[in-house]
Amino acid sequence: MGSTQAMEQVDHVDVLIVGAGPAGLMMATWMAQCGVKTRIVDKRGTKIFNGQADGLQCRTLEIFDSFGFAHRAWIESNHMLEICFWNPDETGQIRRSGRIPDTIPGISRFQQVVLHQGRIERFFLDAIESVSPIRVERGVLPTSIDLDESLTEDSQAYPITIKLRHLSEEEATPTQVATSANGAVAQDGLFRSNLAPDDTADLLKKAELNAKANTTEVVKAKYVLGADGAHSWVRKQLGFSLEGETTDYIWGVLDIVPITDFPDIRMRCAIHSASSGSIMVIPRENKLVRLYIQMTTTENIGEASSRVDRCQITPELILKSAQKIMAPYTLTYRKLDWWTAYQIGQRVGDHFSAEERIFLAGDAVHTHSPKAGQGMNVSMQDAYNLGWKVASVVKGISNRSILKTYEQERSKIAHDLIKFDHKFSRLFSGRPAKDVMDEEGISLTEFKEAFEKGNMFASGTAVDYEASIIVAKPPEDPDEQNGMVTKSSCKTTPAVQSKQHLAANVKIGMRIPSVKVISQADARPWHFQELLRSNGTWRVVLFAGDIAIPERRREMFSLSECLAGSKSFLCRFTPPKAKYDSVIEVLTVHAGSRTDYTIFDFPEVLRPYDELDGWDYHKIFADNDSYHEGNGHLYENFGIDPRTGCVVVLRPDQYVSYVGPVDDYKSLDAFFASFMVEQIS
Amino acid sequence: MGSTQAMEQVDHVDVLIVGAGPAGLMMATWMAQCGVKTRIVDKRGTKIFNGQADGLQCRTLEIFDSFGFAHRAWIESNHMLEICFWNPDETGQIRRSGRIPDTIPGISRFQQVVLHQGRIERFFLDAIESVSPIRVERGVLPTSIDLDESLTEDSQAYPITIKLRHLSEEEATPTQVATSANGAVAQDGLFRSNLAPDDTADLLKKAELNAKANTTEVVKAKYVLGADGAHSWVRKQLGFSLEGETTDYIWGVLDIVPITDFPDIRMRCAIHSASSGSIMVIPRENKLVRLYIQMTTTENIGEASSRVDRCQITPELILKSAQKIMAPYTLTYRKLDWWTAYQIGQRVGDHFSAEERIFLAGDAVHTHSPKAGQGMNVSMQDAYNLGWKVASVVKGISNRSILKTYEQERSKIAHDLIKFDHKFSRLFSGRPAKDVMDEEGISLTEFKEAFEKGNMFASGTAVDYEASIIVAKPPEDPDEQNGMVTKSSCKTTPAVQSKQHLAANVKIGMRIPSVKVISQADARPWHFQELLRSNGTWRVVLFAGDIAIPERRREMFSLSECLAGSKSFLCRFTPPKAKYDSVIEVLTVHAGSRTDYTIFDFPEVLRPYDELDGWDYHKIFADNDSYHEGNGHLYENFGIDPRTGCVVVLRPDQYVSYVGPVDDYKSLDAFFASFMVEQIS
């Protein structure tokens, strides 16, 4: 670890992010939304423009929507609707043997789509720039990092010192890009034909790099995120390692505009040939198709633990393998957008943070094979889990105890991912069974079942965080953990008890599901999740029930009286001059008939008054028919009895913290008091 | 009319557009999409940033979607779902007397929304810039226009000569804007708080105006569009006039963030007070509400035909009128975004074009009161009707005969609009009836009925163009025209006969309705209209029926053989080096089961081959269940029998030209041959 020089300029920031890939940009987006002073640096000279990761889970799209840009991904991406399985028939020729939906119907308002990483980075960059002064600093490399452990618990301190070096343009241009243009070396290292119009500014900016070239500076930070990829410099500085294994299987990847008579080329396909290996087909945007192709001919290059020399693999070689697997169908191309080759392996970091001051996210703490389309999603979701917690602590809203939940929650996900990928890759790389007696081969049934089960995991909606200070559910039975490693050191315990049965399908620890509700004030239908923008705000959702029932109305007014009190948690934890809903927002969804009420029939704290803007018209909703978009039947879908109602607490990342009865104000107060900081008026 | 000077620089363009409001920008968007050499000038120094027209019809959103930006309007706008009627009760106090949906359920995939004109202009500008070099030239005023009538039928000639003067910044800044900031004079004439981030560049560009100030230039154009508003300079140069009347009724408009206990302020409301006049409430984006307020106190200013001195009206005066009408509910505000006052009048131009070379669109040919929210929509739709026709003629695809349909089609719409507005305004400005015996008053029933009927008109989906060379239906019975004036001189006659009964709900002359269909190649659901992008292309839609029926399959192959022939209309009218679908695109929707077929089961002409891109995967669709978005039941909804099928021809603007049997290739050929130009190979 390095030290600072007295003569250098020292900059102070709340958060420094190393790496501007999807994980780093997700973190920066949170910081931008929450107004946290942040810098983000990346050693590359420009963003990437093609290739690399491409699958977007339903859950990732839900998250994008909470930041306001899911529609951009939805419009530009290719939507994957169906998976087709192709297997050898009794004569050995491949035939379609089954179809399943790619996304399980009903689990999300989005379905899995494919769009290359460059566009996704563009959306993040635009989202960051539209609300904050944060800009990615490219061609900037950290050269030393130093954590003063005596200051880790001091909320005012800047315990981390990082030295940054500004690279020259030559240093900042990665060689990876230079092999991507039509399989030949591209002279300028960039792939102009693939640039969307709004990327042009980034190319121009690149010219500015050299002004600061070879200068250094010192940054003091409260928190650092290492989102710097599989070869993470931050991880290495911390002395942490990745644990896991690498296999013999080598796969090639081609992004091409295919010319083929294979009829399902625009479907996601899993093709198992009798003896030439497997292909996964991922149809993409702009007529492209990505093919993951098993390179049986190169299976034995290198040792299990060694890296394969990728120079031996060419697009021509990969194409030949593909042609063998897909025969008798023909396959060729005139347009090649990108290609690569990789060896399957799965590894997870032993630590996700140093003292909850320096964190790791994404490939820096877990790597695996790309075929499952999970890597970018899980990486972004690491940072999505972390960002609001760091912002809340930096802003003095929450105490540092919530930061422990990052490793607790994400380490388990990383292990789940590795396990999923291990199983999936084995099934995919294995030879198909010849018949039921062929025990070494993979049976079609086994494969299809794994795929169907995998789809739930792959959607990202199955994530279920364990009990903690911010997840008020009983600690998990160790027997149910399926051997997942969760360090007891990072466990925290909830201060209150939930009553899960009051909202049976709003699972504590999982993201809240979504159906449509109708705004009381203007009859507009909203997907419930659309109300839960990622802006750092906690939500207390009052499911008031059928307010035609006097008891429901009475409890609603009685809870509201507590909420409106000057010693309520709303008041105690909201800074004196901040807006009434900036820390905890109260939303109401009732099950009465919308047209029987106006917002003035509800207690004032549920539709607060602002002297410039008047009454707040957008806090109260009804579970009713809409004119044009059907009826979400929220109470039924969420498993809430309209005769009872309940209160649900949602984290800023839409995960469910607590479910309890309407008349239990005390638990709500105790829940927030267990980690929030009282604000002095 | 002026003359050119030999010394000045002469620029040649295909199209010159005068006026960069919504009508002018719609025209420019078409030209950009179709690659037509175009200039667009506006005398104002910047685009507008707030106020003015704001309602967007369903049909306008469908059109925006065909250009790729409906989602921007949909996201940013306020959605209007419900209309509430408020009327005096027996004691004279206003009470809610009824509710209806604002958009009739089922008529469109969009519903009426509200967003101010400045944002809509932004979307057009972005859409134009993303595909073409066309840029709005601001602070530019035409000073003379000259049409050489000897050249009007010469397709190579530039018969129009226009002289343009570049204004100084002072001249280019309209005084209208200077009264809009909180009702006081804004020092810089602009309302910065209301600017969206992406408008900043326009402000900066304003500084460039002075460089060309006070210079003049001469432009030679093939076609000119006067989209220069109610005081149209182009119209005056042509010597055309607006015919109609102005009434005594004066209305004030306030765009405010209301502070009120009126419970329906976020609904569209029609409030009739007993004796203080009426208010229409239009809830808007950014917490704004627009109030149209009857200024009964100033009803008698000026004579019927004279213009009222608006200086006598202030926001305070308008607010006071509003408070009287809404009593006992309170109304005040702290934020005023914009205000104006106007006198109701309706006028329509006597000509829509000079020699089908110089056209008028929008307010330049029809003006009326703004309350119905129609003006901007009908204006944009004028240009939407005209743009593809002009582009097609300029590009040598169609002959000039199609240009006559502009006046034929849009003059009728303008008269319909005036009639609608006249009735609507009278109902709205009149005193409510005290009881059934009160014949002078407006009865609630009459009003509500007019509103419901008006909603169909107001959606824009009821537009029904008459028979012409491009609308193959029987000429309309004069008795059914309700006295609408349509000059016989601009009528043209279809060359072929449709068989409307083959697709009973795909009405010839109306825009095609939309439900979801599933793409054969990738199972993705699309709204049928989403396939019909506004790019200048005609569509022949083969509703092939249930292709499990041998006769359906036989007819599909037999039609395809004709289409694929070297003398087919596809070949004759497509320029030799143009893409196969650039003039006429063939789409197929079958009623068989998607999973029983692949695209290779369909004739090649229905999924053409390109040597770079391979087969076209996006031309064949099925009327089937989707995994996540239901079933559109297209055949049922469109009134097509799957045992019969049919062929539908759609204009580039999504209006239905022709419906006929699958086995009648000859009519298709005759239809296109009646106005298209054979291309020489």
Boltz contact constraints between the chains, C-beta under 6 A:
constraints:
  - contact:
      token1: [A, 71]
      token2: [B, 71]
      max_distance: 6.0
  - contact:
      token1: [A, 79]
      token2: [B, 524]
      max_distance: 6.0
  - contact:
      token1: [A, 81]
      token2: [B, 523]
      max_distance: 6.0
  - contact:
      token1: [A, 81]
      token2: [B, 524]
      max_distance: 6.0
  - contact:
      token1: [A, 81]
      token2: [B, 627]
      max_distance: 6.0
  - contact:
      token1: [A, 82]
      token2: [B, 523]
      max_distance: 6.0
  - contact:
      token1: [A, 101]
      token2: [B, 627]
      max_distance: 6.0
  - contact:
      token1: [A, 105]
      token2: [B, 627]
      max_distance: 6.0
  - contact:
      token1: [A, 105]
      token2: [B, 628]
      max_distance: 6.0
  - contact:
      token1: [A, 111]
      token2: [B, 628]
      max_distance: 6.0
  - contact:
      token1: [A, 130]
      token2: [B, 197]
      max_distance: 6.0
  - contact:
      token1: [A, 197]
      token2: [B, 130]
      max_distance: 6.0
  - contact:
      token1: [A, 257]
      token2: [B, 613]
      max_distance: 6.0
  - contact:
      token1: [A, 259]
      token2: [B, 614]
      max_distance: 6.0
  - contact:
      token1: [A, 263]
      token2: [B, 598]
      max_distance: 6.0
  - contact:
      token1: [A, 263]
      token2: [B, 600]
      max_distance: 6.0
  - contact:
      token1: [A, 266]
      token2: [B, 521]
      max_distance: 6.0
  - contact:
      token1: [A, 266]
      token2: [B, 522]
      max_distance: 6.0
  - contact:
      token1: [A, 266]
      token2: [B, 617]
      max_distance: 6.0
  - contact:
      token1: [A, 287]
      token2: [B, 613]
      max_distance: 6.0
  - contact:
      token1: [A, 334]
      token2: [B, 612]
      max_distance: 6.0
  - contact:
      token1: [A, 521]
      token2: [B, 266]
      max_distance: 6.0
  - contact:
      token1: [A, 522]
      token2: [B, 266]
      max_distance: 6.0
  - contact:
      token1: [A, 522]
      token2: [B, 267]
      max_distance: 6.0
  - contact:
      token1: [A, 523]
      token2: [B, 81]
      max_distance: 6.0
  - contact:
      token1: [A, 523]
      token2: [B, 82]
      max_distance: 6.0
  - contact:
      token1: [A, 524]
      token2: [B, 79]
      max_distance: 6.0
  - contact:
      token1: [A, 524]
      token2: [B, 81]
      max_distance: 6.0
  - contact:
      token1: [A, 598]
      token2: [B, 263]
      max_distance: 6.0
  - contact:
      token1: [A, 600]
      token2: [B, 263]
      max_distance: 6.0
  - contact:
      token1: [A, 612]
      token2: [B, 334]
      max_distance: 6.0
  - contact:
      token1: [A, 613]
      token2: [B, 257]
      max_distance: 6.0
  - contact:
      token1: [A, 613]
      token2: [B, 287]
      max_distance: 6.0
  - contact:
      token1: [A, 614]
      token2: [B, 259]
      max_distance: 6.0
  - contact:
      token1: [A, 617]
      token2: [B, 266]
      max_distance: 6.0
  - contact:
      token1: [A, 627]
      token2: [B, 81]
      max_distance: 6.0
  - contact:
      token1: [A, 627]
      token2: [B, 101]
      max_distance: 6.0
  - contact:
      token1: [A, 627]
      token2: [B, 105]
      max_distance: 6.0
  - contact:
      token1: [A, 628]
      token2: [B, 105]
      max_distance: 6.0
  - contact:
      token1: [A, 628]
      token2: [B, 111]
      max_distance: 6.0
